[in-house]
Amino acid sequence: MSRLALLVLPLVVAGCAGSSPLVAADLARSTWAERCPGSTPDLAYLRLDPDGSFAWSYSDPDAVETDSGDTWSVEGTTLTISWNDGFAVTTYDLRSFDTGRLQGSSTKTCGDTASFERV
């Protein structure tokens, strides 16, 4: 094998490996901006708490408040955000974080245009 091949091979293998999807431990204690283009409001800030609840605010990521009935969970490679005891549910594919933003869909106002980005 040539020297060039020995230098390039590890880069190719690393590039093919990709990054691992996020897991619940990566998400707990973090704040995210959930965007729903076309809905009112179209932005909410969520802090995902370790107990599976989340606090939220429509205006300021540092002023989130907990509201009973709002939960989040991870199952496999799917993050589920459940508002008001399941009134609105948004799911995100954790494998899509390679783009720096999670893409998802909602049962209510977001439809297929939901996005979730770490603040």
N, C-alpha and C positions, 0 to 999 in steps of 0.2 A: 504494500500500500504506500502511496506517495506521501510526502510530508504534508502537502496541501490537503489531501483527503483526511489525514489524521487531524488537521486543524479544523476542517469544515464539518466533519461528521458529528462532533458533539453539538454544534450549533443546530444542525438539522434535526437531530434527535430531540433537543430541548424545544425547538420550535414546534415539533409534532406533538409533544406531550401536552401542550396547552396548560391552562391554569385550572385548578380545581374549583368547582362551584362553591359559593359561600355556604356556610352552615350556620345553625342557630347561634353558636358561640360568637361568630363573626358579627352578628347583627345586634345582639343584646347590648344595651347601654349605648346605642348609636342613634343619631337623629338623621332623618331622611326627609326629602321634599318629594311629595307625591303630586304629580301633575296630571290633570285631566283636561286636555284642551277642549274647549267648547262647552264646558260645564261651568256653573256658577255656585260656589267659587271654583276656580280652576287650579288652585294650589293649596295644599295642606302640609304642615310640618308634623312629623310623627317621631316621637322618641320611643323606641322599642325597649320595653322593660324586661328584665330577666324572668319575671313571673308569667310572661305570656300576655300581659296587658300592654297597652300603649297609651301615651299621653299625646295630645295634639293641639295645634293652634292653626288658624287660618292666616295669621299675620306675622308671627315672630317665632323663629325656631328656639329662642331662649325663654319663651313664655308659654310652653306647652302645659296643659292641664289634663289630669286623668279623668276619664268619664267611664262609669261602669258599663260593661257590655261591649267594650272595644278590645279585641284580642288579635294576636298574631301567632302564627305557628309555622314550622318548617316540617314538611314531610317529603323525604327524598330530595328532589331538586326544585321543589315548589315552595315559595313563600306565600302564605295566605294572610291577608289583612281583612278582618271582619269588623265592620262598623255596626254599632247599635244592635248587638245580638244577632248579627247576620242579615240585617236589613240591606246592606250593601257589602258585597264581598269582592275583593280584588286579588287575583293570583298573579304571581311573578315567577318567571323561570330563572332560577338562580344561576344557571349556566350562561345567561346573557350578560353577566357583569363584566365580561371582557371589554365591553364598550364603555365601561365606567358608569353605566346606567342600566337598571333592570327594566325590561319591557314586560308588560302584562296586559290583562284584560279584566273588565269589571262587569258585575251583574247589573249595575245601574248606570250612572251618568258617563263613565269613562268609555264604555264599550271596549274596543280593541286598542285604544290609544293611551292607556295608562303607562306612566313611567315613574320610576322610583330612583332617586339619586341621593347619595350620601351628602349631608351638609357639612 
